[in-house]
Structures are given as C-alpha cells and as structure tokens.
Amino acid sequence: TSPGRPRKVPDRVTEPRRLSRVEFISLMAMLMATIAFSVDAMLPAMPEIAVALSPDAPNRAQLIVTSFIIGLGLGTFIVGPLSDAYGRKPVVAVGSAIYILGAALAWQAPSLEVLLVGRVIQGIGGSAARVVSIAIIRDLYTGRRMAQMMSLVLMIFALFPAVAPAMGAGIIHVAGWRSIFLAFLGFGVISAAWFLLRQEETHPPEARRPFRQSIIRSGIGEISRDPDVLRVICALTLNFGMLFSLLSSIQPIMDVTFDRADSFHWWFMMIAVIAASASILNARIVMRLGMRRVAIGALALCMTTSAMLMAYGALGNWTHPAAFPLFMIWGTSIFWSMGLTIGNLNALAMAPLGHIAGLAASLVGAVSTVASMLIAIPVGQMFNGTPMPTALGVFTCALLGFVITRSVGEPSPDPQESNP
C-alpha cells in the first residue's frame, strides 16, 4: 500500500449465535403457544361471559374463540411480508405490543361487542408469533427435517392446551373471568422478552425483499401457480375447520350434553396430554414415511371415529353411560390427529417456498385460517345440545381433506435431511 493510504481491512463475516436445540424448540413452542393459550384458557370462561354479556343468546359466547381466530387470520396476511422486508425480530416486537393492547381492551370491555373487538386485535398481534416462528424454522431447516422440527415444537406447544383450561379455571376462581386477559398480557410480555433477548435474527439484510406491492404480488403469483401448494392450503383449511369447530363446541357439549361443566378443564387436560403424543410419534416416523403419507393416515382416523360417533348418535341415547366415553375417544382422536396433519401439511406447503418463507407462511396461514372460519362458525352455531352437528362437520372436513391430500405429491428428500 502507498504511504498515507489506509490499509483496507476485509469485512469480517460472523456466524450468528445459534441457540441450543432444546432452547430453540422451547422458544418456538412458546411463541406458537401464544395462540393455544389465548384460545384454550378462554374455554372455561364461556359460560360466565355468556351470563355477564350475552344472557339472551348464550351461543354467541363461542364467538370469543372465533373472533380471535379471525384476527389471527387477518394479521397473518401481512406479518409474513413485513418479516421478509424488515426481519423476523422487529415484527415479533410490534406484534407482541398489539397483542398486549388487545388483551388490555378485552380486560376492560363493557360489552360483548367490545370484548370481541379486543379479541380480534389480540389475534392480529398473535399472528406475528405464529408466522415468524414458522418462518424461522424454515430459515434454518428444510424438507422432512423441517417437518421433524415442527413436530418437536408442536409436541411442546400441544401441552399448553392440557394446562390452559385448568389455568383459566383457576384464574376465574380466584379473580374472575376478566383477569384471564391480564394473564394473556403477562404471557405476551414474557414470551416477547425471551425471544428478543435470546434469538438471533435469521433473515439477514441481504436476503430481504422490499415491502412493495409488486414484490408481494409476484410472491402471490408464484404460490398460486403451484398446484400442490394450493391443494395443501385447501387441506390445511379443512384441518383447521375441524380443529376450530371442535374447540368452539367442546365446552357447550361437555356442559349441556354431558353435564360436566365443573370438571371440563380436567377432561380437556386429559385429551390434550394424549394428543401431545402424536407429535412425538410424528417426529419418529415422518423421516421414514414422509409428510403426505402420515397426514393421509391421520385423516383416515378422523373419518373413522367421526363415522362411529354419528352412527351412535343416530341409533343411541346421549344420556346412556356409553355416550360420554365414546365422545371422549372421538374428541381425543381428532386432537391427536392434528399432531400428524397440521405440521406435516405446513411443511409440504413451505417445501418449495424457502426463498419467500415469510410471505409463504403468511399466505398459507392466513388463507387456511380465515377460510376455516367459514366452516367453524356455522358448525358452532348449529349446536343443538348434542355432538351430532360437530361430528358431521368434522367428518365432512376429514373426508374432503383425505381426498385432497392423496392428490398432493411428496417432495423429493433434501440433502440436509441426512444431517442431524
């Protein structure tokens, strides 16, 4: 170098700090658990909210669940493209703030309508945690390895429904149903702080896509031209339709049909603990069988148990001692099957879309979630004092999902799948 000219020092490329496998899985599970906690902890509160805010139309209390899901779907449309443009961490920070705002509004709501607005806002904020967690997993893993990681995350995530209703019931007993929203507020603060302090950014500036209409339109066009992705989105919609139909109806069924309102949270805990084992099974078998075959088998199980429950309902008596055990077997099988379908279908949809992971996670999640409300809300409002409308809705979704998933191709194994 010539005298007086500063010597050029090469830029140092540093590898982002990676969390341990255990902490990463736990953190992603907690982000996803924002959704499970926000839905399942509300279930024991539905009768009290119906009495307090909607005494003339108690079925409207089910909208506490579906309004959150609507907000979740609406927010999901936008948070993925935002995370592709600005990074994963800023989007989680803003989403957490919106979630906390919605919880605060619902806490102080003077009417059911205002409470539902607060729930929609909560759902919009919660969508950031949902979409970004999927996008981060896709940033770091591909193919069947991604499906395996999704299963491990969902295994922990699935344990939240086991304890959330019991937590909700305990909070109601101690401080009333409004204080559940304070618990949501605290949960949002803790999960956001853990994520922002510990997780490195996985979407570096050089990989970001500007938040422009043309970029988003191009991504939407790419997704819409892939027939397998479109089929998987339809299958996911039907799976979410089953899940949310059962979630919005299970407390009224337990209360009205089987007179078990006081012990509902314990029965729901048992269902959720058993259902969590599906994610453990999926993590073991998906690398060998593939996402598509596992999902098809789970949908076949949903069809079979739903047909059994409908046959009993047509011929039997819901007050007979055998009715409740049969209902529990059916409900458990549906939740258990979700551990074998939702993660695998998400992985199938995301497999060819890694270069637009945030946008893809948004579109896949948003369309399937919002469209599933067209199934879940009518099924929930058709509740007639028996499980029959719910069982019929679930059977129909499982049958259509089975047919559609069989038409989807299995992606070729990725080289990364042979690596730990």
N, C-alpha and C positions, 0 to 999 in steps of 0.2 A: 504493500500500500504506500501511496505517496505521503510525504510528511504533511501533517496538519489535517489530513482527512480521516474522520473517524472510521475505525475498523467495523465492518458490518458483521453483526453477530446473528447467526441463524435463529429464527424463531424456534422456541422450544415447544414441542408438542407434548403435552402431558395427558396421560390417560386418566379419565375421570375416576374418582374413587368409587369403587363398587361396594355395595352393601353385601354382607354375608347372605347366603341363600336363605337362611332362617329369617333374618330381619327383613329381607326384601319381600318374601312371601307374606310375612305377617303384616307389613306395611300396606302392601297392595290389597290384602284381605280387609284391613281396617278401612281403607278408602271405599272399597265396594260395600262394606258393611254399613256405611252411611245410609244406603238405600234400604237394606234389610231392617236396620234399627228404626228408621223413620216410618216404615210400614208396620212391622210386626209389633212394636211396642204400643201402637195405637189400638190394636185389636181388642184388648180388654176394656178400653175406654169407650168403645162404641155405644154400649147401652146407656151409660151415663151422659154422653154427649147427646144422644137421641132424646133423652128425657129433658136435658137442660136447654137444648137449642132447636130441637125439631120434634116436639111431643106428638104432633098431629100426623107426622109422616116418618116413622122410625126407620124405614128402609133407606131414607136419604142419608143416614149416618154412614152408609157404605161409601158415599162419595168422598169421605175423608181419605180413604185409600186411593180411589181412582183419580181424585184431583191431584194428589201428589205425583202419581204416575204420568198424568197429562203434562204437568210441569216438567217432569223428568224428560219426557219425550221432546217437548218443545226446546228445552235447553240443549238437548243432545244435538239438535240440528246445527248449532253454532259453535259449541265449545271445541269440537274437533278441528275445524278450520282455524280457529283462533290459536289453538295449541300448535298447529303446524306453522303458523306465522310468527308467533311470539315465544314459543317454548312451552313446555309442559308445566313448569312451576308457577309462572305468573297466572296461568288460567286457573290452577287449583286455588291459589290465594284469593282471587276475585270471586270464584265460585263459592268458596267457604264463607266469605263475607255475605254474599247474597243468601246462602242457606241460613246463616245465623239471623239475618234480618227477617226472613220468612218465619222462623221459629218464634222470634220475638212478637211479630204481628199476630200469629195464631195464639200465643200465650195470652194476649190482651183482647182477643176478639170478642165483641159484644153479641155477635150473631153467627149463625152457621155460615152465612154467605161470606162474612169477613174471614172467618176461620178457613174456609175453602180457598179464598184468595191467598192467605198466608201459606197454605199447603202447596198451592201452585208455585209460589215464589220459592218455597223450600225445595221443591222438585227441580226447578230451574237451576238453583245453586248446587244441588246434589248431583246434577248431571255432569259437572266438571270432574268430580271424583270418579264417577263411573267411567266416563270416556277416557280420561287421561290414564287411569290405571290400565285399561286395555291397551291403549296406545304405547305405554311404556313397556309392557310385556312384549308387544310386537316389535318395539325398537330393539329389544335385546334378544328375542328368540323367534324362531320360525317353525312352520310346519308342525309335525307331531310333537316336537319339543315344546312348542308354544302351547299346544293342547294339554300336554302334561303339566306345564307350569300353571296354566289356567285351572286345571283340576286341583292342584295343590292349594292354590289361592282360594278356589271355591269351597274346598274342604273346610278351611277355617271360617270363611265367610258364612258357610251353611250352619255353623254352630251358633251364630248370632240369633237366628230365629228360634233356637232352642231356649235361649235365656231372655230374649227381648220381651215376650209377653209376660213372663214372670217378673221381670224388672218393671214393666209397665204397671202390672197389678200391684206390686209393692209400692211404687210411687203414688199410685192412686189412693191406696190405703192410708199412706202416711200424710200426703199433702194435697190430694185431689187431682182430678184429671188434667187441669191446666198445667200443673207442674211438670208433666211429661215434656212439654215444649222447652222448659228450662233444661231438662236432661239432653234434649237434642242440641240446644245451644252449647252446652258444655262439651258434648261429644264432637261437635264441629270444630271447636277451638283446639281440643287435644289432638285430633287426627291431623288438622292442618299444620299445627306446630311441629309434630313429629315429621311429617312429610317435608316441610320447608327447611327444617334444620338438618335432616339426615340424607335425603335423597338428592343425588347429583342430577343435573339436567341431562336427559338422554337424547334430546333433539337439538344438536348443535346449530349455531347460526348458519353455517354453510349448507345445511340440509333443509333450511326453512323455505316455505313457499309463501309469497306475499298474500296478505288477506285482500284479495281482489276478486271481483265478481267473475272475471274471465277465468281466473285460476280455479275457483270453486266450480264454475260451470264445466270446465274441462274435466275436473275430477268426477263430477256427477256423470258426465258423458261416458267416461271410462268405466265407471261402475255399472251404468245402465246397459252397456254393450256386452257385459259378461253374463251369459245366460245362467251359469251355475251360481254366480253371486246373487242374482235376482231370485233364483229358486231357494237359495239358503235364507234370504231375507223373508220370503214367504213362510218357510218352515219355522224360522225364529218367531215370526208374528204369531203363528198358531201355538207355538210352545208358550210364549208369554201370555197369550189368550187363556190357555189352560191354567197357568200359574196364577194370574191375577183374578180369574173367575173364582178359583178355589179360595184364594186369600180373602177376597171381599165377601165370600159367602160362608166361610167355615165357622166364624163366631156365631152368626144367627142360626146356623144349623145345629151347632152344639147347644145353643141356648133353647131355641124353640122346639126342635125335633127331639132332642135327647135330654133336655133339662139339666145340662151340665155347665151352665154359665160360670158358677163359682170355681169349678175345677178346670175350666177351659185351658188356662195357661199351662197347667201341668200336662194335659193331654197333648197340647201343641208342642211342648218341650220334648215329649217322647217321640212324636213324629219327626221333629227336626233332627234329633240326635241320630235316629235311624237313617234319615235321609242323608245325613252328612257322610255316611259310609259309602255312598255312591261315588263321591269324588275320590275317595281312596281307591276304590275299585277301578275307576276310570284311569287314574294315574298309572295303574299297573298294566292295564290291558290296551290302552289306546295306542301305545307304541307298536304293539304287535298286530292289532286288528284294524287300526285306522279310525278316524273320526266318524266317517259315514256309517260304517257297519255298527258301531256302538250306538249311535243315535237311532238307527233303524230298529235295533233290538229293544231299546227303551220305549220307543213309541208303540211297538207291538204290545209291550207290557201294559201301557196306559190304555190301549184299546181293550185288552182282555179284561182287566179289572173293572173298567167302566161298564163294559157289557154285563159283567156279573152283577154289579150293583143295580143297573137298570132292570135286569131280569128279576132280581129280588124285589125291587120296588113295584114292578108290575104284578107280582104274584103274592108278595108277603105283606107284613104289617110292621110299620116303623116303630111300634111300641113293643114288638117281640124282643126278648133278650138277645137274639142273634143279630139284630139290626145294627146295634152300635159297634160290635166287633167287626162286622163286615164293612161298615163305613170307615172305621179306623184303618183297616187293611187297604181299602181303596185310597183313602187320603194319603197314607204313607207311601203307597206305590207311586202316586202322582208326584209328590215332592221328591221321592227318591229318584225317579226317572229324570227329573230336571237336572240332577247332577251328572247325568250321562248324555244330555242333549244340549243344554244351553252353551256350555263351554266349548264343546266339540263343533257345534254349528257356528259359533263365533270364529273359531279357528279356521273352519272351512271358508267362511266369507272373507276373512282377512288374509288368507294364504297368498293370493296373487296381488295384494294391495299394500305391501310393505312400504313402498315409496310414497304413499299418501295415507299413512296409517291413521293420523289424526282425523282427516276428513272421512276416511272409510269407517272408522269407529263411530264417528258422529252419524253418518247416514244410515249405516246398518242398525245402530242402536235406536236412532230416532224413528225411522220408519217402522221398525218392528214394534217399538214400544207404543207409539201413538196409534198405529193401526190395531194393536191388540186391545185397545180400549173400546174399539167398535165391537169387540167380542165380549169383553169382561163386563162392561156397564150393563148391557141388556141382560146378560145371564144373571148378574147380581140382582137386578131389579125384578126379575121373574121369580125370585124366591117365594115359594108358596107354603112354607112350613115343612118341606121335605127336601132331601138332597137331589131329587129327580132332575130339576132344571139344570143344576150344576153338572150332574153326571152326564146328561145328554150333551151339554155344551162341550165338556171335556172329551167325550167320545168322538164327537164330530171333528174337533180340532186334531185329535190324535190320528184319526183315520186320514184326514187330508194331509197332515204333516208326514205320515208314513209314506203315502203315495209320492209326495213331492221329493222327500229326501232320497227315496230309491232312484230318482231320476238324476241325482247330483253325482258328478264324478269325484273320485278320490284323488287328491293331489299326489303327484309323484313325491317320494321321500326326499327330503332336503339333506344335503351332506352334513349339515350341522346336527341332524338327528342322531348321528352315531357318536357324537361327543357328549360328555357329561355336562 
